[in-house]
């Protein structure tokens, strides 16, 4: 089991970022009550473990913003994702073990049994559609990174690798 865990951790550490998009939750008064960003990644070079990772980073300057972020993330269920993307096998949903002050970070991994296509835009667009129409977030169109401009994982994302690994192998 240890070597399998190490292999999954190596795959997670070598993720490549595909895209990002801004998102917000609009309150009844028409003003934003929560702002954030979602970074989308997948394995860089892998033919055995197929997934798309979503890292949600919300600005939470107040306790109410933090609670709103947690409520929104709770609405994004495995069933909702599987309905939007029928080829999805399962999902993990993990709050970051540590978030910077004034932020809430949450990661969702959508896991597939079959290899991902070279062009993953269809999957990302289906996830954006889910966020807009089921979760009712205002979501900007995804911005795509090329190989040269893709960022490295943040320190908060790196701190959460062990939690993601445990979720992948079913030890949540």
C-alpha positions as CSV (number, residue, x, y, z in Angstrom):
1,X,0.0,0.0,0.0
2,X,2.9,2.4,0.8
3,X,4.2,2.3,-2.8
4,X,0.7,3.0,-4.2
5,X,0.4,5.9,-1.8
6,X,3.8,7.3,-2.9
7,X,2.9,6.9,-6.6
8,X,-0.4,8.8,-6.1
9,X,1.4,11.5,-4.1
10,X,4.0,11.9,-6.9
11,X,1.2,12.3,-9.5
12,X,-0.5,15.0,-7.3
13,X,2.8,16.8,-6.9
14,X,3.3,16.9,-10.6
15,X,-0.1,18.3,-11.6
16,X,-0.3,20.7,-14.4
17,X,-2.7,23.6,-14.3
18,X,-5.2,23.8,-17.1
19,X,-7.3,26.9,-16.4
20,X,-8.8,29.2,-13.9
21,X,-12.0,31.1,-13.5
22,X,-13.4,33.8,-11.2
23,X,-16.6,33.1,-9.3
24,X,-18.9,34.9,-7.0
25,X,-22.2,34.5,-5.1
26,X,-24.6,37.3,-5.6
27,X,-26.9,38.2,-2.6
28,X,-30.5,39.3,-2.8
29,X,-29.5,42.9,-3.0
30,X,-27.5,42.2,-6.2
31,X,-24.1,42.7,-4.5
32,X,-21.5,40.0,-4.2
33,X,-21.5,38.3,-0.9
34,X,-18.6,36.0,-1.7
35,X,-15.7,36.2,-4.3
36,X,-13.3,33.5,-5.3
37,X,-11.2,31.8,-7.9
38,X,-11.1,28.2,-9.1
39,X,-7.9,26.6,-10.4
40,X,-8.3,23.5,-12.5
41,X,-5.5,20.9,-12.8
42,X,-4.9,17.3,-14.0
43,X,-2.0,14.9,-13.9
44,X,0.9,16.1,-16.0
45,X,2.1,12.8,-17.3
46,X,0.1,9.8,-16.2
47,X,-1.6,6.9,-17.8
48,X,-3.0,5.1,-14.8
49,X,-4.7,7.7,-12.6
50,X,-7.2,9.9,-14.3
51,X,-8.7,12.9,-12.6
52,X,-9.4,16.6,-12.8
53,X,-8.7,18.7,-9.7
54,X,-10.6,21.9,-8.7
55,X,-9.0,24.2,-6.1
56,X,-11.5,26.8,-4.9
57,X,-10.0,29.8,-3.2
58,X,-12.5,32.1,-1.6
59,X,-11.9,35.6,-0.1
60,X,-13.3,35.3,3.4
61,X,-12.7,38.6,5.3
62,X,-15.5,37.8,7.7
63,X,-17.1,34.8,9.5
64,X,-20.2,35.1,7.3
65,X,-18.1,34.9,4.1
66,X,-16.3,31.8,5.5
67,X,-19.7,30.2,6.3
68,X,-21.0,31.0,2.9
69,X,-18.0,29.4,1.2
70,X,-18.4,26.3,3.3
71,X,-22.1,26.1,2.5
72,X,-21.5,26.5,-1.2
73,X,-18.8,23.8,-1.2
74,X,-21.3,21.4,0.6
75,X,-23.7,21.9,-2.3
76,X,-21.2,20.5,-4.8
77,X,-21.9,16.8,-4.3
78,X,-20.6,13.7,-6.1
79,X,-24.1,13.1,-7.4
80,X,-24.3,16.6,-8.9
81,X,-20.9,16.1,-10.6
82,X,-21.8,12.7,-11.9
83,X,-25.0,14.1,-13.4
84,X,-23.0,16.8,-15.2
85,X,-20.2,14.5,-16.2
86,X,-21.6,10.9,-16.6
87,X,-18.1,9.5,-17.2
88,X,-17.0,10.6,-13.7
89,X,-16.4,7.6,-11.5
90,X,-16.2,9.3,-8.1
91,X,-15.1,12.5,-6.4
92,X,-13.3,13.7,-3.3
93,X,-14.1,16.9,-1.5
94,X,-11.6,18.2,1.0
95,X,-11.2,21.5,2.8
96,X,-7.6,22.6,3.0
97,X,-6.0,21.7,6.2
98,X,-4.6,25.2,6.5
99,X,-5.8,28.3,4.7
100,X,-4.2,31.8,4.7
101,X,-5.9,34.3,7.0
102,X,-8.9,35.8,5.2
103,X,-9.2,32.8,2.7
104,X,-11.0,29.5,2.5
105,X,-9.5,26.8,0.3
106,X,-11.4,23.7,-0.8
107,X,-10.3,21.0,-3.3
108,X,-12.5,18.7,-5.3
109,X,-11.1,15.9,-7.4
110,X,-13.2,14.3,-10.1
111,X,-11.9,10.8,-10.7
112,X,-12.5,8.8,-13.9
113,X,-12.0,5.1,-14.7
114,X,-11.1,5.8,-18.3
115,X,-8.2,7.9,-19.6
116,X,-8.9,11.6,-20.0
117,X,-9.0,13.0,-23.5
118,X,-6.1,15.3,-24.6
119,X,-8.5,18.3,-24.7
120,X,-10.1,18.6,-21.3
121,X,-12.1,21.8,-22.1
122,X,-15.4,19.9,-22.4
123,X,-15.0,18.6,-18.8
124,X,-14.1,22.0,-17.4
125,X,-17.0,23.6,-19.3
126,X,-19.4,21.1,-17.9
127,X,-18.2,21.9,-14.4
128,X,-18.6,25.6,-15.0
129,X,-22.1,24.9,-16.2
130,X,-22.8,22.9,-13.0
131,X,-21.6,25.8,-10.8
132,X,-23.7,28.3,-12.7
133,X,-26.9,26.4,-13.0
134,X,-27.0,24.0,-10.1
135,X,-25.0,25.8,-7.4
136,X,-26.1,29.2,-8.8
137,X,-22.7,30.9,-8.7
138,X,-21.8,33.7,-11.1
139,X,-18.9,32.2,-13.0
140,X,-16.6,33.8,-15.5
141,X,-15.5,32.0,-18.6
142,X,-12.4,29.8,-18.0
143,X,-9.1,31.2,-18.9
144,X,-6.7,28.6,-20.3
145,X,-3.0,28.3,-19.4
146,X,-0.4,27.1,-21.8
147,X,2.5,25.0,-20.7
148,X,4.8,28.0,-20.2
149,X,2.4,30.2,-18.2
150,X,0.9,27.6,-15.8
151,X,1.8,28.4,-12.2
152,X,3.2,26.1,-9.5
153,X,1.0,24.9,-6.7
154,X,0.6,27.3,-3.8
155,X,1.9,26.5,-0.3
156,X,-1.7,26.0,0.9
157,X,-2.3,23.5,-1.9
158,X,1.0,21.6,-1.1
159,X,0.0,21.4,2.6
160,X,-3.2,19.6,1.5
161,X,-1.6,16.9,-0.6
162,X,-1.7,14.4,2.2
163,X,-5.4,15.0,2.8
164,X,-6.1,14.5,-0.9
165,X,-4.0,11.4,-0.9
166,X,-6.0,10.0,2.0
167,X,-9.3,10.9,0.2
168,X,-8.1,9.2,-3.0
169,X,-7.4,6.0,-1.3
170,X,-10.6,6.2,0.8
171,X,-9.3,7.1,4.2
172,X,-11.3,10.3,4.7
